[in-house]
Each structure stands twice: as structure tokens, then as C-alpha cells.
Amino acid sequence: MAIKKIHIENSVRRLRFNNDEMTQQELADVIGISRQTIVAIEKYKYTPSLELAFKIALTFNKELQEVFFIKK
């Protein structure tokens, strides 16, 4: 049985805006990555590693599945 490709979505952009309108650069600085990586994550062009996904979730004090999820 073949598993089809999973499309992972995220709520990073919404969480930034709900967190005092945090900029992409501010989030990038907090977790130690480039702003361009945040842009790619928000545009669904890059799926972060599990470690990076947890860092983002922890930054917003959210559970991982509240930030990254599979849209059915």
C-alpha cells in the first residue's frame, strides 16, 4: 500500500499576528533561523524539521498540532 504525499499546513502567520504582530524577523531571531525560512514555512514551500517545528510551537506556547496540521 502506497502512502500518498502529506500536505502539512500551519498557523504560523496567524500566531505571529496574534502575538503582538510579531514580525517574521523577530520569530526567526527567537528560534535561530533566517527570515527567509519563516517566509517559506508560511507559504507551505518548506516543512520544518521536527525540532524546528517544536521550537516554533514552544515560542507561541502552543501544542505542536495547534501549529502544524494535516488538512483533510
N, C-alpha and C positions, 0 to 999 in steps of 0.2 A: 504494500500500500504506500503510495507516494504522498508525502505531506506537501500541500501547496504553500507557496510563499506567504509569510505572515506580514501583514502591514501594521506596524506599530505606530499609533498616534500618540500625541502628548498634549498636555495642557500648560506647557512651559510659558508661553506668551501670556496667557490669561493669569497665571500665577505671578508673573513679574508685575503686571499692571495692578493686580490686587495687593501687591506688596510695595506700596508707596511708589508705584510706577517705576520700579527698578529697571534700569537700562540693561541692554544686552551686555554692555561692557562691565557694569557692576556685577552682574551674575558671573560673568567669565572670570573676573578678578577673584571673587569669593571662592570659586571652585578650582581655579588654577588652569584655565584653558583659554583659548583665543575667542574673541567676539565672533569671528567667522564660524567657529564650531557651534556656537549658540544659534546663529542665523541658520545654519544647515539643519540643526536639530528641529528648530521651529518650523522649517519649511519641509520637513519629512524627507530631507535628502541625505540624512545621516542618522543612523541608530547608534546611540552611545553604548559603550561597554557597560556591563552590569555595575562596575564600580562607579563609573561616572553617573549613571542613572541614579544610584543611591545617593551620591553627593548632591545631586540636584534636588532630589526629594527631601533630603535632610535640611538643605538650605531653606526650604519652604515649610519645614516641619510637617511634611505630608508622608503618607504611606506610598510606597513605590507605585502601586496600582492606581493611585489617585493622580499620578503624574504621567505615567506611561501605561497605555492600554491598547487592546486589540479591538478595533471597531468591527462589529459583526453586521 
